[in-house]
Amino acid sequence: MREWYLCLLFSFLYTADSFAANQEKVLARGLGFTVKQAELDSAYRQFVLSQAVSGSDVPVAMEGFFRKQVLDELVLDKITSSRATAGDRGQAYIHAMEGYSNLRQQYLSESSFTLKIQSMGMSTNAYRLHLQNKALTQQVLKREMKSKTMVKEVHIQEFYNENMELWKVQESAELEHILVSKIDVSTGRRLNPDERASKQALVAKVFAKARAGVDFGQLAKEYSEDLSTKNSGGKFQMIRGLADPQLASKIFAMRINRVEMVGSEFGHHIVRVIKKTPAKTRKITEVAKEIREHLYGRNYMKALPTYVTQLRKQAAVRMSLE
């Protein structure tokens, strides 16, 4: 009995020692840093949990691929951290806190937010640190790649001139409308003659009230069968080219603030046009910021792989992930 107990004890100690040794195994090393098995396991677990929280499962067959990807990110975090300036760390802290605050505001209570973070395998403090580490990596790369990602004014002008179709804004109208459908909206069934006559009488009644000055938004909430707009008082924006052509041609011909009744294949529409905005082409001064951000992102993604390879080479990175 004593021999059996000793064998079991030695087996347990051996297993524990093997596990501890495996957790201490170095998977990547470079100048001034190492990444151990325990770090990768923790980061990979957080990655899997965050994917699950977002509604995506990581396929078991792809575990090797994603582990390698997570390890590469850990290595890059270590390299950039060693190259960070005090200014980088200050900016990273600001960005991380902004990101944390923006996410927190999406939840009604502190407890629900905390549960969300815990479901990703982290405490709120660990999540702040995670955001800060990622922000620091991006800040260092942004600073060091500045010469490769710089966008000049001439490039903005060229992009604007070469993509004039992107800056065209179609005519639009701000509307209030009430829809009385020609079908049964709950089933899609065509109405019988008696039901159609009842709908016609309802349309006439509501149209008369709207013309008499009864609050349009209240009428929409009470009578409209357009479920997407009735709770907002029937308000929506119609963009010519994206709407039914026949209906759009009638509505864009209407006078501002005059209640009209128009028909379409969808049903009877009681409409008031609040505002019309004519078609136009946006000026370069209106879109320069968008173009700059687009070109910067394009330059960044183009230069990033080569620059990361250069950083890894300078840091003498060696990998031993099996």
Buried (B, 14 or more C-beta within 10 A) or exposed (E): EEEEEEEEEEEEEEEEEEEEEEBEEEBBBBEEBBBBBBBBBBBBBBBBBBBBEEEEEBEEEEEEEBBEEBBBBBBBBBBBBBBBEEEBBEBBBEBBBEBBEEBBEEBEEEEEBBEBBBEBBBEBEBBBEBBBBBBBBBBBBBBBBEEEBEBEEEBBEEBBEEEEEEBEEEBBBBBBBBBBBBBEBEEEEEBEEEBEEEBEEEBEEBBEBBBEEEEBBEBBBEBBBBEEBBEEBBBBEBBBEEBEEEBBEBBBEBEEEEBBBBEBEBBBBBBBBEEBEEEEEBEBEEBBEBBBEBBBEEBBEEBBEEBBEEBBEEBEBEBEBE
